Amino acid sequence: MALETERATYKSKLPELIADGNEGKFALIKGNDLVDVFGTYEDAIKEGYAKFSLEPFLVRQVQSTEQVHFISRLIPCHISPAK
């Protein structure tokens, strides 16, 4: 899975990020390293590209509870056969 290491790093660092008052900010993570925390998504992305170019990195908003998005069926149940 893509960014598996970065996602695990975020999860392990989350209690520390929350305790340090970073909720709502954006964490920049590369591999096992929390690079920095930024006030805006745009600042975090900009720094990620400046440091890592096209190498994968993760920017994630620091949240004590993860939002769950419910998406109902987006396509009709009955699809007419092609003619």
Z-matrix of the N, CA and C atoms (Angstrom, degrees):
N
C 1 1.454
C 2 1.531 1 108.87
N 3 1.299 2 116.24 1 141.42
C 4 1.463 3 121.69 2 -178.18
C 5 1.525 4 111.14 3 -65.67
N 6 1.308 5 115.83 4 139.67
C 7 1.469 6 123.48 5 175.54
C 8 1.531 7 112.98 6 59.49
N 9 1.311 8 117.41 7 28.37
C 10 1.469 9 121.71 8 -179.44
C 11 1.526 10 111.54 9 -59.04
N 12 1.322 11 117.40 10 -44.83
C 13 1.465 12 121.44 11 -179.99
C 14 1.519 13 110.81 12 -64.08
N 15 1.326 14 116.43 13 -44.80
C 16 1.467 15 120.84 14 -179.97
C 17 1.535 16 111.37 15 -63.44
N 18 1.311 17 116.83 16 -39.74
C 19 1.464 18 120.18 17 179.07
C 20 1.531 19 111.17 18 -65.41
N 21 1.329 20 116.44 19 -39.61
C 22 1.469 21 120.57 20 177.04
C 23 1.526 22 110.54 21 -66.32
N 24 1.320 23 117.04 22 -37.98
C 25 1.465 24 121.21 23 177.86
C 26 1.516 25 110.19 24 -63.36
N 27 1.336 26 117.02 25 -44.84
C 28 1.467 27 120.43 26 177.72
C 29 1.527 28 110.27 27 -57.68
N 30 1.308 29 116.03 28 -47.47
C 31 1.466 30 120.52 29 -178.03
C 32 1.528 31 111.72 30 -60.97
N 33 1.329 32 116.85 31 -40.85
C 34 1.469 33 120.09 32 -178.79
C 35 1.528 34 112.14 33 -72.96
N 36 1.314 35 117.40 34 -30.58
C 37 1.468 36 121.93 35 -178.62
C 38 1.533 37 113.00 36 -88.95
N 39 1.333 38 117.79 37 -10.65
C 40 1.454 39 121.15 38 -174.44
C 41 1.533 40 113.83 39 -55.77
N 42 1.335 41 120.05 40 -46.84
C 43 1.470 42 118.19 41 179.30
C 44 1.534 43 112.98 42 -58.64
N 45 1.320 44 116.73 43 -39.43
C 46 1.467 45 121.79 44 178.18
C 47 1.533 46 110.82 45 -66.49
N 48 1.325 47 116.60 46 -42.27
C 49 1.461 48 120.63 47 179.18
C 50 1.526 49 111.39 48 -62.23
N 51 1.324 50 116.34 49 -42.94
C 52 1.467 51 121.11 50 178.90
C 53 1.524 52 110.13 51 -65.23
N 54 1.333 53 116.15 52 -46.34
C 55 1.473 54 120.97 53 -178.67
C 56 1.521 55 111.81 54 -60.99
N 57 1.325 56 117.31 55 -31.61
C 58 1.466 57 121.65 56 -179.27
C 59 1.530 58 112.84 57 -83.95
N 60 1.334 59 117.17 58 5.34
C 61 1.463 60 120.46 59 176.49
C 62 1.511 61 114.78 60 79.67
N 63 1.330 62 117.91 61 29.01
C 64 1.464 63 121.22 62 -177.05
C 65 1.522 64 114.50 63 -98.97
N 66 1.329 65 117.64 64 8.51
C 67 1.464 66 119.11 65 -178.67
C 68 1.528 67 109.55 66 -60.49
N 69 1.338 68 114.66 67 133.65
C 70 1.459 69 120.95 68 -178.47
C 71 1.516 70 113.06 69 93.33
N 72 1.329 71 117.23 70 -17.20
C 73 1.467 72 120.91 71 177.55
C 74 1.524 73 109.14 72 -85.88
N 75 1.327 74 117.02 73 -178.28
C 76 1.454 75 122.14 74 -174.20
C 77 1.528 76 110.80 75 -121.63
N 78 1.332 77 114.98 76 123.52
C 79 1.461 78 121.63 77 -178.87
C 80 1.519 79 109.63 78 -92.36
N 81 1.330 80 115.77 79 134.53
C 82 1.462 81 122.75 80 174.20
C 83 1.521 82 106.97 81 -103.33
N 84 1.328 83 116.39 82 121.03
C 85 1.457 84 121.65 83 -175.23
C 86 1.518 85 109.60 84 -128.04
N 87 1.335 86 114.71 85 134.36
C 88 1.461 87 122.09 86 176.17
C 89 1.518 88 107.15 87 -130.82
N 90 1.314 89 117.09 88 115.45
C 91 1.455 90 120.57 89 -178.53
C 92 1.518 91 110.76 90 62.11
N 93 1.337 92 115.87 91 -126.10
C 94 1.461 93 121.56 92 179.13
C 95 1.518 94 113.05 93 -92.59
N 96 1.325 95 117.56 94 8.38
C 97 1.461 96 121.08 95 -174.00
C 98 1.525 97 112.66 96 -110.02
N 99 1.326 98 114.93 97 131.24
C 100 1.454 99 121.04 98 167.46
C 101 1.522 100 105.06 99 -84.39
N 102 1.321 101 116.85 100 106.92
C 103 1.459 102 121.67 101 -173.89
C 104 1.522 103 110.84 102 -71.33
N 105 1.346 104 116.32 103 -50.95
C 106 1.463 105 121.10 104 -179.24
C 107 1.520 106 108.69 105 -172.26
N 108 1.316 107 115.91 106 172.91
C 109 1.458 108 122.88 107 177.62
C 110 1.532 109 107.23 108 -123.28
N 111 1.337 110 116.34 109 137.77
C 112 1.454 111 122.20 110 -174.38
C 113 1.518 112 110.68 111 -126.21
N 114 1.308 113 115.49 112 154.53
C 115 1.457 114 121.52 113 -179.98
C 116 1.510 115 113.75 114 -74.30
N 117 1.334 116 117.32 115 -26.11
C 118 1.464 117 120.76 116 -179.41
C 119 1.524 118 110.56 117 -131.49
N 120 1.316 119 114.53 118 153.69
C 121 1.465 120 121.37 119 176.21
C 122 1.529 121 110.09 120 -60.01
N 123 1.314 122 115.90 121 -42.79
C 124 1.465 123 120.82 122 -177.39
C 125 1.525 124 111.33 123 -60.75
N 126 1.338 125 117.27 124 -42.51
C 127 1.469 126 120.26 125 178.58
C 128 1.520 127 111.41 126 -63.89
N 129 1.333 128 116.72 127 -40.07
C 130 1.468 129 120.70 128 -179.93
C 131 1.525 130 111.25 129 -66.35
N 132 1.321 131 116.93 130 -44.18
C 133 1.473 132 121.26 131 178.55
C 134 1.521 133 110.71 132 -63.09
N 135 1.308 134 116.07 133 -45.05
C 136 1.471 135 121.03 134 -179.44
C 137 1.528 136 110.27 135 -58.18
N 138 1.326 137 116.91 136 -45.69
C 139 1.462 138 120.70 137 179.44
C 140 1.531 139 111.17 138 -67.10
N 141 1.320 140 116.50 139 -38.37
C 142 1.462 141 120.09 140 178.17
C 143 1.525 142 111.80 141 -59.92
N 144 1.326 143 116.92 142 -46.53
C 145 1.468 144 120.18 143 178.40
C 146 1.521 145 111.66 144 -67.86
N 147 1.329 146 117.76 145 -35.66
C 148 1.463 147 120.79 146 178.64
C 149 1.525 148 110.69 147 -65.04
N 150 1.325 149 117.63 148 -40.58
C 151 1.463 150 121.22 149 -177.29
C 152 1.521 151 113.13 150 -83.50
N 153 1.341 152 117.47 151 -38.32
C 154 1.459 153 120.45 152 -169.27
C 155 1.521 154 114.70 153 -117.09
N 156 1.312 155 117.29 154 0.07
C 157 1.460 156 122.73 155 179.21
C 158 1.527 157 109.84 156 52.39
N 159 1.310 158 118.15 157 -119.76
C 160 1.454 159 121.41 158 -177.21
C 161 1.528 160 113.20 159 -97.73
N 162 1.333 161 117.87 160 6.38
C 163 1.466 162 120.54 161 174.80
C 164 1.528 163 108.53 162 -70.52
N 165 1.320 164 118.09 163 147.40
C 166 1.470 165 119.91 164 -179.26
C 167 1.528 166 112.79 165 -65.65
N 168 1.301 167 115.49 166 140.24
C 169 1.465 168 123.49 167 173.32
C 170 1.520 169 107.03 168 -150.73
N 171 1.329 170 116.14 169 163.53
C 172 1.456 171 121.27 170 -176.81
C 173 1.514 172 110.40 171 -118.13
N 174 1.328 173 116.11 172 134.12
C 175 1.460 174 122.32 173 169.06
C 176 1.520 175 105.52 174 -119.27
N 177 1.328 176 115.03 175 123.89
C 178 1.470 177 119.37 176 -177.25
C 179 1.515 178 110.04 177 -139.74
N 180 1.324 179 115.84 178 137.32
C 181 1.454 180 119.99 179 177.64
C 182 1.528 181 108.96 180 -72.73
N 183 1.321 182 115.20 181 134.10
C 184 1.458 183 121.95 182 -179.79
C 185 1.525 184 108.22 183 -76.80
N 186 1.333 185 116.01 184 117.00
C 187 1.460 186 121.92 185 -179.41
C 188 1.519 187 109.32 186 -139.71
N 189 1.341 188 115.91 187 132.40
C 190 1.462 189 119.43 188 -179.38
C 191 1.523 190 111.48 189 -69.72
N 192 1.318 191 117.24 190 -29.12
C 193 1.465 192 121.18 191 174.81
C 194 1.516 193 108.27 192 -124.74
N 195 1.312 194 115.03 193 132.99
C 196 1.450 195 119.98 194 -179.40
C 197 1.521 196 109.54 195 -80.46
N 198 1.307 197 116.02 196 131.26
C 199 1.453 198 120.48 197 178.89
C 200 1.518 199 109.77 198 -74.59
N 201 1.307 200 115.41 199 136.13
C 202 1.455 201 121.19 200 176.58
C 203 1.521 202 107.07 201 -104.49
N 204 1.311 203 116.02 202 129.09
C 205 1.460 204 121.32 203 -179.98
C 206 1.520 205 108.76 204 -105.79
N 207 1.304 206 115.95 205 121.59
C 208 1.452 207 121.29 206 177.96
C 209 1.516 208 108.10 207 -97.30
N 210 1.311 209 115.24 208 124.90
C 211 1.463 210 120.29 209 178.04
C 212 1.518 211 107.11 210 -120.80
N 213 1.305 212 115.01 211 115.62
C 214 1.459 213 118.65 212 177.46
C 215 1.526 214 108.97 213 -75.47
N 216 1.269 215 114.86 214 176.26
C 217 1.461 216 119.42 215 -178.73
C 218 1.522 217 109.37 216 -58.15
N 219 1.308 218 116.05 217 125.22
C 220 1.464 219 120.85 218 -175.89
C 221 1.525 220 113.03 219 -96.04
N 222 1.323 221 115.83 220 -11.92
C 223 1.462 222 118.77 221 178.99
C 224 1.527 223 108.30 222 -117.36
N 225 1.294 224 117.71 223 153.93
C 226 1.461 225 119.32 224 179.39
C 227 1.525 226 111.23 225 -63.06
N 228 1.314 227 115.34 226 150.44
C 229 1.464 228 120.66 227 179.36
C 230 1.522 229 111.42 228 -68.54
N 231 1.303 230 115.85 229 -33.92
C 232 1.465 231 119.80 230 -176.29
C 233 1.526 232 108.64 231 -109.14
N 234 1.298 233 115.27 232 120.69
C 235 1.467 234 120.37 233 178.31
C 236 1.517 235 107.03 234 -113.74
N 237 1.299 236 116.72 235 124.15
C 238 1.458 237 121.56 236 -179.99
C 239 1.515 238 110.39 237 -67.77
N 240 1.316 239 117.68 238 139.98
C 241 1.465 240 120.10 239 177.39
C 242 1.521 241 111.44 240 -64.24
N 243 1.314 242 115.13 241 148.13
C 244 1.475 243 119.98 242 179.38
C 245 1.516 244 109.41 243 -67.67
N 246 1.311 245 114.79 244 146.32
C 247 1.496 246 119.98 245 179.31
C 248 1.483 247 110.40 246 -98.24
